[in-house]
Amino acid sequence: MFSFGRGGRRWRADTGLGRVIVEDARPDDAAALLGVHSEVLEEGLYFITEPDELTESVASKAALIRDLNRRPNARFFVARLEGEAVGMLLVQGGNLRRLHHNARIEIYVAARARGAGVGSALMSSCVEWATENPIITKLSLNVFAHNVRAIKLYERFGFTREGYRAREYRLADGRYLDDVLMSRAVEGDGAAGEGGAFSA
């Protein structure tokens, strides 16, 4: 379920840590969201990008927010926990015509906000938005094979595994990581998955 808030659509959910609101990010969220992005990368566990490879600035993050939220097949969502930005989800349909329908997801949740439903809130918002979007018919994502917690979250929202790439990434210490490709169809299914119950 969703409600409309000032400035656009907002999704609300009560979690173990308090009330979460998911809505379109604003350019003035850029500094806080760059902080979340940097914090998650510093953990070194979940993304290809290493911390020193993050070259974004507050200005470029703000520009990305404006760009995605202007595009008809993309969105930049922010999750606010009791008013504090603690997570973000980027969903981007392709720029080429043959890829307009296929939107790729990136999700980041600050460590302090995990385990209380923030990730579910972001995913539920994304799936509902995509289901109602006339362009998007497929959602896709990549996840490290060892990230079982994330894979279980995606499966709750109807994602299935469609590919596996062994030894896709090489760490500085010489170890390799495998990559799982997941997706779900959204065309006209009207379902947001099991993971989140949202109310006004």
trRosetta pair geometry for C-beta under 8 A, 3 or more apart (Angstrom, degrees):
i j d omega theta_ij theta_ji phi_ij phi_ji
1 197 7.2 23 18 -176 100 63
1 198 4.7 -158 63 87 67 78
1 199 5.2 30 83 -94 133 47
1 200 7.0 -82 140 -30 115 72
2 9 5.9 10 163 -171 135 108
2 10 7.2 158 -170 83 90 38
2 11 5.0 -58 -117 -93 90 79
2 125 7.7 102 -99 -121 118 76
2 128 6.3 159 -40 135 127 153
2 198 5.9 15 -78 116 54 136
2 200 7.8 64 144 -76 26 74
3 9 7.8 153 91 -156 34 65
3 10 6.0 -25 78 72 80 85
3 11 7.6 137 29 -104 67 34
3 12 6.6 -9 27 7 115 110
3 199 7.6 32 -30 153 114 38
3 200 3.5 103 -70 -113 138 88
4 8 7.4 -113 -152 154 78 24
4 9 5.7 -56 -110 -105 66 56
4 10 6.9 103 -154 22 19 80
5 8 6.9 -1 67 73 77 47
5 9 7.2 77 25 -176 77 15
5 10 3.6 23 1 -1 124 133
5 21 7.8 35 -34 -164 163 127
5 23 6.4 -61 52 -104 133 137
7 23 7.5 66 92 170 107 136
7 24 7.4 -132 134 57 100 112
7 26 7.7 -22 169 -78 150 119
8 23 6.4 126 86 -169 103 101
8 24 5.0 0 92 14 155 126
9 23 6.9 178 96 -132 53 77
9 24 7.3 87 54 -22 75 98
9 129 7.6 157 87 -96 149 99
10 21 5.7 -15 -173 -168 114 102
10 22 7.0 150 -162 77 60 48
10 23 4.3 -23 -108 -85 81 109
11 21 7.1 150 78 -159 50 51
11 22 4.4 -11 59 59 103 101
11 23 7.2 -177 22 -67 65 59
11 121 6.6 166 112 -172 119 88
11 124 6.8 177 174 101 155 102
11 125 4.4 -146 17 -94 152 104
11 128 7.4 130 -86 50 137 144
11 196 8.0 54 162 133 132 139
11 198 4.7 -45 -166 -147 95 149
12 19 6.5 -10 -166 -173 97 104
12 20 7.2 157 -154 86 48 55
12 21 5.3 -16 -101 -103 76 73
12 22 7.8 -162 -72 23 32 70
12 198 6.1 122 61 -162 48 86
12 199 6.3 -62 81 73 99 53
12 200 6.7 80 36 -145 126 17
13 19 7.4 160 85 -154 38 60
13 20 5.1 -11 63 60 87 101
13 22 7.8 19 8 -3 102 104
13 117 6.2 -127 124 144 132 130
13 120 7.7 -113 120 99 170 99
13 121 4.8 -147 33 -103 137 110
13 124 7.6 89 -51 55 144 147
13 196 5.7 -65 -93 -167 154 108
13 197 6.8 125 -125 78 104 53
13 198 5.2 -68 -68 -103 92 70
13 199 7.6 106 -98 22 52 70
14 18 7.6 -87 -148 165 66 25
14 19 5.5 -38 -102 -99 64 69
14 20 7.7 169 -100 18 15 76
15 18 6.5 -2 61 57 85 36
15 19 7.3 144 19 -110 78 17
15 20 5.2 43 -8 -15 123 114
15 81 7.4 -59 51 -124 132 103
15 116 4.3 89 155 149 119 91
15 117 3.6 -156 -119 53 112 122
15 118 6.5 2 -91 -52 173 64
15 121 7.1 -75 -58 -40 126 127
16 115 7.4 -50 55 121 140 76
16 116 3.9 -123 53 -136 96 93
16 117 6.6 136 6 0 83 106
17 81 5.9 0 106 -166 121 131
17 82 7.6 -105 134 -14 88 112
17 113 6.5 -128 52 -135 164 67
17 116 4.1 36 -8 169 102 169
17 117 8.0 -163 21 39 90 91
17 118 7.8 -17 41 -44 129 106
18 81 5.8 103 71 -178 109 83
18 82 4.3 -2 127 -51 154 107
19 81 7.6 154 84 -150 43 50
19 82 6.4 105 52 -76 75 60
20 79 5.7 -12 -168 -170 110 99
20 80 6.9 151 -155 76 56 48
20 81 5.4 -23 -99 -95 79 69
20 117 6.6 -153 2 104 145 99
20 118 5.7 -178 -113 -107 148 70
20 121 4.7 -103 114 -69 142 174
21 79 7.4 156 80 -154 42 50
21 80 4.8 -12 59 57 92 102
22 77 5.5 13 -176 -179 100 119
22 78 7.1 177 -145 86 57 42
22 79 5.0 -21 -94 -99 84 72
22 80 7.7 -180 -78 18 35 70
22 89 8.0 7 -152 22 123 119
22 121 5.2 175 -36 148 127 102
22 122 5.9 172 -116 -93 138 53
22 124 8.0 147 33 70 157 88
22 125 4.3 -118 115 -51 145 157
23 77 7.0 158 85 -147 18 76
23 78 6.4 -21 64 58 67 85
23 80 7.6 -11 22 3 99 111
24 69 5.2 91 -165 -124 121 130
24 75 6.6 -100 -109 -160 86 97
24 76 6.8 68 -159 72 69 68
24 77 6.6 -68 -102 -104 34 54
24 78 7.5 29 134 15 20 89
25 29 4.7 -115 -163 61 92 146
25 33 6.5 18 -141 -56 142 154
25 65 4.8 -101 104 -137 114 119
25 69 7.1 -145 60 -51 74 133
25 76 4.5 -62 33 120 119 100
25 77 6.4 128 -27 -179 89 9
25 78 4.0 107 -89 -32 85 108
25 88 6.5 19 -67 -128 138 109
26 29 5.1 110 58 -10 68 101
26 65 6.8 60 143 154 11 143
26 78 7.7 -60 11 4 65 144
27 30 5.8 -11 -175 -30 52 113
27 62 4.0 56 -155 -157 89 99
27 63 8.0 52 -122 -54 107 31
27 65 5.4 175 -87 79 54 130
27 66 5.8 15 -73 -54 110 98
28 31 8.0 -25 -180 13 49 95
28 62 7.6 44 -60 -117 28 115
29 32 5.5 -67 -168 50 64 108
29 33 5.2 54 140 -21 93 114
29 65 6.8 143 60 -109 102 160
29 78 5.3 -83 -171 -83 163 158
29 85 5.6 135 -155 -87 104 154
30 33 6.0 -66 -141 44 26 105
30 34 6.0 30 161 -23 66 107
30 58 4.8 108 121 -167 116 71
30 59 7.5 88 147 -70 159 14
30 61 4.0 141 -156 97 97 107
30 62 3.8 -58 -58 -62 151 79
30 65 6.2 -123 -79 -6 91 136
31 34 5.8 -53 -147 33 27 111
31 35 6.7 31 151 -21 60 104
31 58 4.9 2 -82 -122 74 121
31 61 7.8 156 -59 71 29 139
32 35 5.5 -55 -159 32 33 116
32 36 6.7 34 147 -18 66 101
32 84 7.7 -160 -159 -171 138 67
32 85 4.0 100 130 56 134 135
33 36 5.4 -43 -147 33 42 113
33 37 6.3 47 151 -21 66 102
33 61 6.1 175 84 174 107 136
33 65 7.7 119 48 -70 157 124
33 78 6.4 -94 -81 -109 122 109
33 85 5.9 -76 -66 155 72 143
33 88 5.1 62 -143 -53 114 145
34 37 5.5 -50 -147 36 34 116
34 38 6.3 33 154 -18 65 106
34 56 6.1 -149 -124 108 107 116
34 57 7.6 -16 -120 168 154 20
34 58 5.8 -101 -6 -91 153 62
34 61 4.8 -124 -66 -36 103 162
35 38 5.8 -55 -145 39 29 109
35 39 6.1 31 156 -22 64 109
36 39 5.7 -56 -145 36 29 113
36 40 6.4 25 159 -17 65 106
36 85 6.5 -106 -34 131 133 96
36 86 6.7 143 -105 -164 128 27
36 87 6.6 -178 -166 -94 151 25
36 88 6.2 135 90 -2 144 105
36 108 5.6 125 137 125 106 120
36 109 7.8 -45 -172 -143 119 15
36 110 5.1 -91 -131 -61 91 97
37 40 6.2 -60 -152 36 25 106
37 41 6.5 20 155 -13 63 110
37 54 6.6 152 133 -144 109 142
37 56 7.1 3 101 53 156 141
37 61 7.7 -156 5 -110 148 132
37 88 7.4 -28 -62 40 88 134
37 108 5.8 3 -98 175 58 174
38 41 5.8 -60 -147 40 30 109
38 42 6.3 39 154 -30 65 104
38 51 7.0 68 -159 -145 72 90
38 54 6.0 -173 -100 95 75 163
39 42 5.7 -50 -152 25 29 117
39 43 7.6 37 149 -26 57 94
39 110 5.7 18 96 -123 143 87
39 111 7.1 -124 149 0 113 94
40 43 6.0 -45 -169 15 39 114
40 46 6.6 -57 172 55 101 127
40 47 7.0 72 129 -8 104 129
40 108 4.7 -132 -5 -153 164 103
40 109 7.4 101 -92 56 128 35
40 110 6.9 -109 -60 -97 90 44
40 111 7.6 163 -98 -40 65 79
41 44 7.3 48 168 -68 49 47
41 47 6.0 -59 -105 57 77 132
41 49 5.8 -50 -125 101 125 100
41 50 7.1 109 179 174 107 20
41 51 4.7 144 127 -93 106 65
41 54 5.6 160 47 -43 172 133
42 51 5.1 60 -91 -97 57 132
43 46 6.7 28 86 5 121 98
43 111 6.8 138 -74 -63 136 123
44 50 7.1 21 -116 -131 88 73
44 51 7.1 -55 -71 -28 85 102
45 144 7.9 -129 157 38 61 156
45 147 7.6 123 146 -91 93 103
46 144 6.6 -138 -140 11 44 124
46 147 6.0 82 -122 -100 83 140
46 150 7.3 116 -140 -39 114 149
48 169 6.0 -138 -117 -113 88 137
49 53 4.9 -143 -162 86 82 118
49 54 6.0 85 156 -67 130 78
50 53 4.8 86 58 3 74 112
50 172 7.9 69 -102 -40 147 116
51 54 6.2 -45 -166 7 39 111
56 60 4.9 -137 -150 83 75 120
56 61 5.3 78 166 -57 127 89
56 64 7.8 -38 -134 -10 129 139
57 60 4.8 92 46 10 76 98
57 61 7.0 -138 92 -4 39 87
58 61 5.8 -56 -147 38 30 111
58 62 6.3 32 153 -20 65 106
59 62 5.8 -54 -149 36 30 112
59 63 6.4 31 152 -20 64 105
60 63 5.4 -49 -146 35 36 114
60 64 6.4 41 152 -22 65 101
61 64 5.6 -51 -150 33 34 113
61 65 6.6 38 150 -21 64 102
62 65 5.6 -50 -151 32 34 114
62 66 6.6 32 152 -17 65 104
63 66 5.8 -54 -150 37 33 111
63 67 6.2 33 153 -21 66 108
64 67 5.6 -55 -144 37 31 111
64 68 6.2 23 162 -14 67 107
64 76 6.8 120 129 -86 85 151
64 90 8.0 -33 155 -115 119 133
65 68 6.4 -59 -144 39 24 102
65 69 6.2 6 165 -3 62 117
65 76 4.9 -130 -127 86 63 157
66 69 6.4 -73 -145 47 22 100
66 70 6.3 20 159 -20 63 113
67 70 6.0 -66 -153 34 26 108
67 71 6.7 25 156 -26 64 107
67 74 7.9 -12 125 96 73 146
68 71 5.9 -55 -150 26 34 112
68 74 4.3 -109 -156 135 76 119
68 75 6.1 93 149 -164 105 7
68 76 4.2 101 80 -32 138 101
68 90 6.5 -97 -121 -145 164 92
68 92 6.4 -82 -123 -91 108 94
69 74 7.5 -98 -62 105 26 88
69 75 6.3 54 -99 -135 66 55
69 76 5.6 -76 -47 31 93 95
71 74 4.0 32 78 33 124 110
71 92 7.7 39 81 -136 151 76
71 93 7.4 -160 141 46 124 98
72 133 7.7 145 161 -160 74 109
72 135 5.9 106 125 -14 102 146
73 92 7.6 69 116 -170 82 42
73 93 3.0 -44 142 31 121 144
73 94 7.9 -34 115 40 142 43
73 100 5.5 -168 -50 -173 170 77
73 101 7.6 -98 -141 -91 139 24
73 103 6.3 -152 166 -82 90 108
73 133 6.8 119 -120 166 59 138
73 135 4.4 -89 -92 103 105 146
73 136 6.0 146 -146 -60 88 88
74 90 7.8 -6 -169 -175 99 77
74 91 6.3 178 -148 96 55 63
74 92 4.5 16 -118 -117 112 60
74 93 5.7 -123 -59 21 75 78
74 103 7.0 171 -97 -131 58 112
75 89 8.0 18 103 102 96 89
75 90 7.7 -177 92 -148 52 42
75 91 5.2 11 51 54 86 100
75 126 7.4 -174 72 -119 126 75
75 129 5.9 -31 0 148 162 158
76 88 6.9 -9 -177 -170 81 110
76 89 7.8 169 -157 86 40 49
76 90 5.5 -6 -111 -108 74 76
77 88 6.4 158 87 -158 60 57
77 89 4.4 -1 57 56 112 92
77 90 7.7 -159 26 -72 71 32
77 91 7.5 31 -4 2 106 102
77 122 6.0 151 104 -142 134 86
77 125 5.7 134 -138 108 156 136
77 126 6.6 -117 -2 -70 149 85
77 129 8.0 -160 -65 -12 126 154
78 85 5.4 -46 -172 -130 119 104
78 87 7.3 139 -166 85 49 56
78 88 5.4 -22 -105 -102 59 82
79 85 7.3 111 75 -151 49 56
79 86 5.9 -62 98 66 96 77
79 87 3.7 3 45 63 123 104
79 88 6.9 -143 12 -68 81 34
79 89 7.6 63 -28 -9 103 96
79 109 7.3 -7 52 -111 144 89
79 113 7.6 153 110 149 125 152
79 118 5.2 116 145 -165 154 96
79 121 5.8 111 -124 93 123 121
79 122 5.3 -73 -53 -67 127 100
80 83 5.6 -9 170 -140 118 14
80 84 6.2 147 -158 64 74 27
80 85 5.6 -40 -97 -83 75 50
80 86 7.1 113 -132 11 27 83
81 84 5.5 -31 65 62 76 87
81 86 4.6 -4 9 10 115 139
81 87 7.9 74 -27 3 104 98
81 113 5.4 -163 -24 -123 155 124
81 116 8.0 69 -125 90 136 133
81 118 6.3 -47 -66 -94 118 122
85 88 7.5 20 -178 -58 105 94
86 109 6.7 29 137 -158 84 69
86 110 4.6 -95 -165 28 77 118
86 112 7.0 -102 -144 77 122 93
86 113 3.9 104 156 -40 137 158
86 118 6.1 -74 100 -140 115 155
87 107 7.3 5 -177 -175 107 83
87 108 6.2 179 -150 96 64 59
87 109 4.1 -5 -107 -108 116 70
87 110 6.5 -120 -66 4 68 75
87 113 6.1 -125 -40 94 106 145
87 118 5.0 150 -16 158 150 120
87 119 7.1 -149 -142 -78 155 54
87 121 8.0 118 71 71 146 106
87 122 5.7 -109 131 -54 130 137
88 107 7.4 -174 94 -146 49 48
88 108 5.3 7 53 55 84 99
88 122 7.6 109 158 -125 11 139
89 105 6.6 -19 -170 -160 99 95
89 106 7.1 168 -153 85 51 51
89 107 4.6 -5 -107 -105 88 82
89 108 7.7 -173 -75 25 47 62
89 122 4.2 146 -32 180 133 117
89 123 7.3 175 -106 -70 156 46
89 125 7.3 148 50 74 143 111
89 126 5.5 -96 136 -61 146 127
90 105 7.1 150 82 -154 56 44
90 106 4.6 5 52 52 102 99
90 107 7.9 -157 26 -70 61 44
91 103 4.8 37 171 159 91 124
91 104 7.2 178 -149 82 52 35
91 105 5.2 -9 -101 -98 81 74
91 126 5.2 144 -50 -146 144 112
91 129 7.4 145 59 85 152 129
91 130 6.8 -106 165 -67 153 111
91 139 7.1 -39 -144 -129 118 103
92 103 5.9 161 77 -152 23 77
92 104 5.6 -22 61 54 84 82
93 99 7.0 157 171 134 71 73
93 100 5.2 30 157 -173 126 44
93 101 6.6 73 -144 -20 117 2
93 102 6.5 120 -141 67 70 38
93 103 4.4 -45 -71 -84 65 83
93 135 6.2 -19 -93 125 170 123
93 136 6.0 -127 -78 -89 120 89
94 98 7.5 -35 93 84 145 54
94 99 2.4 -14 61 120 162 113
94 100 5.8 -90 65 -62 82 27
94 101 7.8 -12 28 37 101 44
94 102 5.7 27 -14 63 111 90
94 103 7.9 -133 -17 -86 61 42
94 104 8.0 73 -63 -9 74 101
95 99 7.1 15 44 76 40 115
96 99 4.7 61 65 24 90 105
96 100 7.4 -122 93 -41 43 69
97 100 5.8 -17 -152 -23 37 113
99 102 5.2 -66 -160 44 71 107
100 135 5.6 -86 148 -176 104 115
101 135 6.1 -145 -101 161 58 68
101 136 6.0 134 -162 -132 54 31
101 137 4.4 -9 -178 27 118 97
101 138 6.0 65 132 21 92 91
102 136 7.9 128 -82 -141 12 72
102 137 7.6 -39 -72 63 55 75
102 138 4.6 -16 -112 75 72 114
102 139 8.0 165 -160 -91 55 17
102 140 5.9 17 -180 -5 98 124
103 130 6.2 -143 47 -115 144 120
103 136 5.0 -18 -13 -125 125 120
103 138 7.1 165 24 89 66 58
103 139 5.5 -27 72 -109 92 65
103 140 7.1 164 83 24 40 77
104 139 7.9 135 -102 -165 22 56
104 140 5.1 -39 -101 77 69 93
104 141 6.5 130 -162 -88 68 53
105 126 6.4 67 -116 177 123 158
105 139 6.0 32 -31 -176 118 102
105 140 7.0 177 9 80 83 40
105 141 4.4 -41 59 -79 99 113
106 141 7.6 160 -74 -130 40 100
107 119 6.5 86 154 -139 138 87
107 122 5.7 134 -137 116 117 142
107 123 7.1 -14 -94 -67 156 84
107 141 7.9 -8 0 -131 100 144
109 113 5.6 -120 178 85 95 104
109 114 5.4 116 117 -81 123 83
109 118 5.1 137 -139 102 126 121
109 119 5.1 -77 -37 -69 153 88
109 122 7.3 -146 -72 0 107 144
110 113 4.9 69 67 15 88 106
110 114 7.5 -143 93 -30 44 83
111 114 5.8 -43 -153 3 38 117
113 116 6.5 -94 -175 43 56 114
113 118 4.6 29 148 -14 110 160
114 118 6.9 -89 -95 44 37 115
114 119 6.9 30 -128 -24 74 115
117 120 4.8 -56 -155 45 63 117
117 121 5.8 72 145 -31 83 98
117 196 6.9 120 -168 -108 101 96
118 121 5.5 -50 -149 31 32 114
118 122 6.6 30 153 -16 64 103
119 122 5.8 -54 -150 36 33 109
119 123 6.3 27 155 -14 67 108
119 150 7.8 -119 -167 -117 152 73
119 153 5.6 -37 130 -147 129 155
120 123 5.8 -57 -143 41 31 108
120 124 6.0 33 159 -21 67 108
120 153 6.7 -130 -77 -148 72 104
120 156 7.6 -35 -116 95 101 141
120 195 3.9 -149 -144 158 103 111
120 196 4.4 155 146 -64 98 102
121 124 5.9 -54 -143 36 26 110
121 125 6.4 27 157 -18 61 108
121 196 5.4 137 -91 -125 44 149
121 198 7.5 111 -134 -87 79 107
122 125 5.9 -58 -151 36 28 112
122 126 6.3 28 154 -19 64 108
123 126 5.6 -55 -146 36 33 112
123 127 6.2 27 159 -16 68 107
123 153 6.5 174 -28 159 159 105
123 154 7.4 -150 -129 -100 145 54
123 157 5.0 -114 156 -62 126 157
123 193 7.0 -41 132 57 109 152
123 195 5.8 19 82 73 123 151
123 196 7.1 152 71 -9 84 125
124 127 6.0 -56 -143 38 28 106
124 128 6.2 25 159 -15 64 110
124 157 7.3 -141 -78 -109 55 118
124 192 5.0 53 -156 164 78 119
124 193 6.4 -130 -103 58 72 105
124 195 5.7 -144 -61 82 100 96
124 196 3.4 -92 -38 50 153 130
124 198 6.2 168 128 -33 139 120
125 128 6.0 -61 -148 40 26 108
125 129 6.2 27 156 -19 64 109
125 196 7.9 -29 -28 79 66 156
125 198 7.7 104 -74 -75 76 156
126 129 5.8 -58 -148 37 28 111
126 130 6.2 23 157 -17 66 109
126 139 7.3 105 141 -129 112 145
127 130 5.7 -55 -144 39 30 109
127 131 6.2 34 156 -24 65 106
127 139 7.0 -77 -103 -19 72 163
127 157 5.6 -154 -54 -171 148 118
127 158 7.4 112 -134 35 143 118
127 184 7.7 -6 -121 83 111 139
127 186 6.7 -161 -157 -112 71 122
127 191 7.6 -41 151 109 124 58
127 192 4.8 133 95 -144 114 62
127 193 5.5 64 67 -5 172 112
128 131 5.7 -51 -145 32 30 113
128 132 6.6 14 160 -6 62 110
128 192 4.4 -4 -66 -100 90 119
128 198 8.0 -75 -24 29 159 146
129 132 6.3 -74 -156 45 27 100
129 133 6.2 32 150 -35 67 110
130 133 5.4 -52 -143 24 34 117
130 136 4.5 -91 -155 111 84 147
130 139 5.6 5 -161 -63 174 116
130 186 4.6 -18 125 163 109 172
131 186 4.9 -122 -86 -177 63 103
131 188 7.8 146 -165 -69 80 7
131 189 6.2 -93 -129 60 112 76
131 190 5.8 135 172 -96 134 24
131 191 7.0 177 -104 45 152 38
131 192 6.9 -105 0 -77 145 67
133 136 4.3 45 86 21 123 107
133 186 8.0 32 48 116 92 135
136 139 7.2 38 176 -64 121 77
136 186 5.9 0 125 72 98 133
137 185 6.4 -17 164 -154 74 79
137 186 6.1 -167 -156 59 29 77
137 187 4.0 11 -136 -61 92 108
138 183 5.9 -1 -176 -174 101 120
138 184 7.4 168 -151 85 60 37
138 185 5.8 -37 -99 -108 71 54
138 186 6.7 -178 -83 14 19 89
138 187 7.8 -12 -48 -29 60 95
139 159 7.4 -84 95 -93 107 101
139 183 6.3 163 87 -154 53 67
139 184 5.4 -4 55 55 100 82
139 186 5.9 67 -16 -29 101 124
140 181 7.2 -14 -166 -171 100 89
140 182 7.2 155 -154 88 53 50
140 183 4.5 -17 -101 -100 71 100
141 154 6.7 -134 62 -119 137 142
141 159 7.1 -29 36 -136 111 151
141 181 7.8 164 87 -153 41 50
141 182 5.4 -16 64 65 86 94
141 183 7.4 162 19 -82 63 54
142 179 5.6 -15 -167 -171 110 109
142 180 7.0 146 -158 76 57 49
142 181 5.9 -27 -101 -100 74 62
142 182 7.6 159 -96 21 24 78
143 147 5.3 -114 172 67 101 126
143 150 5.2 -163 -148 109 136 127
143 151 5.8 172 107 -74 149 79
143 154 6.9 -145 -26 -11 152 149
143 179 7.6 139 71 -158 32 62
143 180 5.2 -27 67 63 82 101
143 182 6.4 5 11 4 112 122
144 147 4.5 92 67 -11 90 107
144 150 8.0 77 47 49 76 136
144 169 7.7 -62 -107 33 99 139
144 177 5.4 -38 -140 173 108 127
144 178 7.2 105 -164 75 62 55
144 179 6.7 -53 -107 -104 44 55
144 180 7.4 41 132 14 10 90
145 164 7.3 57 -89 -144 123 97
145 177 7.0 177 29 178 91 76
145 178 3.9 4 -1 85 139 105
145 179 6.7 -93 -33 -58 89 8
145 180 5.1 120 -88 -34 70 103
146 177 6.9 -85 4 -142 113 99
146 178 7.7 116 -26 48 78 88
147 150 4.3 1 142 28 114 117
147 151 6.2 133 98 -23 74 89
148 151 5.5 -56 -146 37 35 113
148 152 6.3 36 156 -21 68 104
149 152 6.0 -56 -153 34 28 110
149 153 6.7 31 149 -20 62 104
150 153 5.5 -52 -153 32 37 115
150 154 6.4 33 153 -16 68 104
151 154 5.8 -55 -149 38 33 109
151 155 6.3 34 153 -21 65 106
151 180 6.6 21 -102 78 119 158
151 182 7.4 170 -132 -58 77 149
152 155 5.6 -53 -145 36 32 113
152 156 6.7 40 153 -25 63 100
153 156 5.8 -54 -158 27 32 113
153 157 7.1 11 151 -3 62 107
153 195 6.7 57 -159 -112 73 146
154 157 5.9 -68 -157 45 37 102
154 159 3.9 -41 160 49 96 142
154 182 5.4 63 144 128 147 160
155 158 7.7 120 -172 -15 34 7
155 159 5.9 -89 -82 65 37 80
155 160 7.4 72 -118 -89 77 47
156 193 5.9 89 130 172 69 117
156 194 5.0 -102 -177 62 89 101
156 195 4.5 96 121 -66 126 100
157 184 7.0 -129 121 -5 81 161
157 192 7.6 -50 -140 159 92 52
157 193 3.5 -31 -129 -110 59 165
157 194 7.3 -135 -81 33 44 65
157 195 5.4 -37 -66 -3 89 126
158 184 4.4 88 113 -135 96 147
158 191 6.9 106 -51 104 150 119
158 193 5.2 -126 -10 -96 96 97
159 182 4.3 49 165 161 120 118
159 183 6.3 158 -145 80 85 8
159 184 4.7 -95 -92 -37 54 108
160 182 6.5 171 83 -150 23 81
160 183 7.0 -33 57 63 69 59
160 184 6.7 110 8 -85 75 76
161 164 6.9 22 177 -57 122 92
161 180 5.8 -62 -126 -170 106 107
161 181 7.0 98 -160 75 64 57
161 182 5.6 -47 -96 -96 48 79
162 181 5.3 -69 70 108 81 101
162 182 6.6 132 12 -121 84 26
162 183 5.3 -10 -1 22 137 107
163 180 7.4 150 86 -164 60 44
163 181 3.5 14 56 43 103 127
164 178 6.7 3 -175 174 88 117
164 179 7.3 156 -159 84 44 56
164 180 5.8 -12 -107 -109 72 65
164 181 7.2 -128 -59 19 33 83
165 168 4.1 61 117 -69 113 124
165 178 6.5 168 86 -163 53 68
165 179 4.2 -5 57 58 105 104
165 180 8.0 -154 24 -69 73 24
165 181 7.2 70 -13 -26 100 102
166 176 7.8 47 163 136 66 132
166 178 5.1 -26 -120 -113 47 105
167 170 7.6 26 -177 -71 79 82
167 176 4.0 -12 -130 173 75 149
167 177 7.8 110 -126 58 30 26
167 178 6.7 -7 -31 -84 33 71
168 176 7.6 123 35 -177 38 97
168 177 6.7 -55 58 92 80 70
168 178 6.2 89 8 -142 96 34
168 179 4.0 -25 33 -4 157 117
169 176 6.7 141 78 -160 49 61
169 177 4.4 -17 64 56 105 101
169 179 6.7 102 -14 -53 101 106
170 174 7.1 -24 -172 -146 97 29
170 175 7.5 160 -154 86 55 37
170 176 5.6 -30 -98 -101 65 72
170 177 7.9 -160 -72 16 22 77
171 174 6.9 -33 76 37 79 21
171 175 4.7 2 40 61 121 84
171 176 7.4 -152 6 -80 83 22
171 177 6.7 81 -38 -22 101 104
185 189 6.7 111 110 -29 88 134
186 189 6.0 -111 -156 27 37 110
192 196 7.1 -72 134 61 120 90
193 196 7.5 45 84 22 97 77
